[in-house]
Amino acid sequence: MRLFFIMAMIDLNYLELITKGGEMVKKLNDRNVAVILSNEIGYERIAMACSASFAQMFGCSPERIEDLKTVVAEAAINAMEHGNRGRTDARVIVYMNCREGAINVSVIDEGDGIKEFPPNPNTARIIDNLDPPTGFGVFLINQLADKVEYNQMTDEGHAVRMAINMK
């Protein structure tokens, strides 16, 4: 079963996200967007596109939009592969808001958090096929985001919170 919703608030006071069962998931105001994704590799591209459009609406610089797209995609892929362990019945939620000159993103999975952080990848060893090409997600997030918080537990699951300054 594929689950995919995009709910955005631009001009209205409040919007309720409604699941197929009719339950309210979250109220959003005029500077927030939520994207609920099926736990399927490839769906991170939806979150990337939404984050880019959202940031552009608030005047984020093109360079920072590219950084935002990368961190959102990497966090979503990590959530799908590691947090949700590839379970097809799981979901990934991406919340975005614009506050105080930054685009803030939370990527939430149904896992228990990061138990052990991967070492920074050794690109020379990877190019020479001496190491597997792993660990790039956390490395890129740490390099491109202006602020990152891992292992944030919420009512909805494990969250990675990131901030990208707009300029």
C-alpha positions in Angstrom: 0.0 0.0 0.0 1.4 3.4 -1.0 0.7 6.3 1.3 1.4 9.8 0.1 0.0 13.1 1.2 1.2 16.6 0.8 -0.6 19.2 2.9 0.5 22.8 2.8 -0.8 25.9 4.5 -0.2 29.1 2.6 -3.2 31.5 3.1 -5.5 29.8 5.5 -5.4 30.0 9.3 -5.2 26.3 10.0 -5.2 23.0 8.1 -5.7 19.6 9.6 -3.9 16.7 8.1 -6.4 13.9 7.7 -5.4 10.3 7.4 -7.5 7.8 5.4 -9.1 6.8 8.7 -10.2 10.3 9.4 -7.8 11.0 12.3 -6.2 14.3 12.7 -2.4 14.0 12.6 -1.3 17.6 12.9 -2.4 21.2 12.6 -0.3 23.5 10.5 -0.2 27.3 10.2 0.8 29.5 7.3 4.6 28.8 7.5 4.5 25.1 7.8 4.4 22.1 5.4 4.1 18.4 6.2 4.9 15.6 3.7 3.9 12.1 4.6 5.7 9.5 2.5 5.4 5.8 1.9 8.6 4.0 3.1 9.8 3.4 -0.4 13.2 4.5 -1.9 12.5 7.0 -4.6 9.8 8.9 -2.5 12.6 11.0 -1.0 12.5 12.9 -4.4 9.0 14.1 -3.5 10.3 15.5 -0.2 13.2 17.1 -2.1 10.9 18.8 -4.6 8.6 20.0 -1.8 11.4 21.4 0.3 12.9 23.3 -2.7 9.5 24.8 -3.6 8.8 25.7 0.0 12.3 27.4 0.5 11.9 29.3 -2.8 8.6 30.7 -1.6 10.3 32.3 1.3 13.3 33.7 -0.7 15.9 31.2 0.2 19.0 31.5 -2.0 19.5 29.0 -4.8 22.7 27.6 -3.3 21.0 27.0 0.1 18.0 25.4 -1.7 20.5 22.8 -3.2 21.9 22.2 0.3 18.3 21.8 1.7 17.4 19.3 -1.1 20.4 17.2 -0.3 19.9 17.1 3.5 16.2 16.3 3.1 16.9 13.5 0.7 19.7 12.0 2.8 17.7 12.2 6.0 14.6 10.7 4.2 16.7 7.8 2.7 18.3 7.1 6.1 14.8 7.1 7.7 13.5 4.6 5.2 16.5 2.3 5.2 17.8 2.5 8.7 15.0 3.9 10.9 12.1 2.0 9.4 14.4 -0.8 8.3 12.8 -0.9 4.8 9.4 -1.9 6.3 6.7 -1.3 3.7 4.1 -0.6 6.3 6.1 2.3 7.8 6.0 5.9 6.9 8.3 8.9 6.9 7.1 12.3 7.8 8.9 15.5 6.8 7.9 18.7 8.5 9.2 22.0 7.2 8.8 25.5 8.6 10.3 28.9 7.9 11.3 30.9 11.0 13.9 33.5 11.9 15.7 33.4 8.6 16.0 29.6 8.4 14.2 26.6 6.9 13.8 24.1 9.6 13.2 20.5 8.8 12.3 17.4 10.9 12.4 14.0 9.3 10.6 11.5 11.4 10.7 7.7 11.1 9.2 4.9 13.2 12.6 3.7 14.5 14.4 4.1 17.8 17.1 6.5 16.8 20.7 6.2 15.7 22.6 3.8 18.0 26.0 4.2 16.4 27.0 7.0 14.1 29.0 5.9 11.1 32.5 7.2 10.7 33.1 9.9 8.1 33.6 8.2 4.7 37.1 7.9 3.4 36.4 8.9 -0.2 39.9 7.9 -1.5 39.4 4.3 -0.1 35.9 4.2 -1.5 37.1 5.2 -5.0 39.8 2.5 -4.8 37.1 0.0 -3.8 38.7 -0.6 -0.4 35.7 0.6 1.6 32.0 0.3 0.9 30.2 3.5 -0.1 28.4 4.0 3.2 28.1 6.8 5.7 27.6 9.6 3.2 24.2 10.6 4.4 25.1 11.7 8.0 28.4 13.1 6.7 26.5 15.3 4.1 23.9 16.4 6.5 26.5 17.5 9.0 28.4 19.3 6.3 25.5 21.1 4.7 23.1 21.9 7.5 23.7 24.9 9.8 22.2 23.0 12.8 21.5 19.3 13.2 20.0 17.4 16.1 19.8 13.6 16.0 17.9 11.1 18.2 15.0 13.4 19.0 12.1 11.3 20.1 8.6 12.6 19.4 5.1 11.2 19.7 5.4 10.2 16.0 8.8 8.5 16.3 12.5 9.3 15.9 13.3 12.7 14.4 16.3 14.3 12.9 16.0 18.0 13.0 18.0 20.3 10.7 18.2 24.0 10.0 19.4 25.7 6.8 20.0 29.4 7.0 18.3 31.0 4.0 21.2 33.2 2.8 
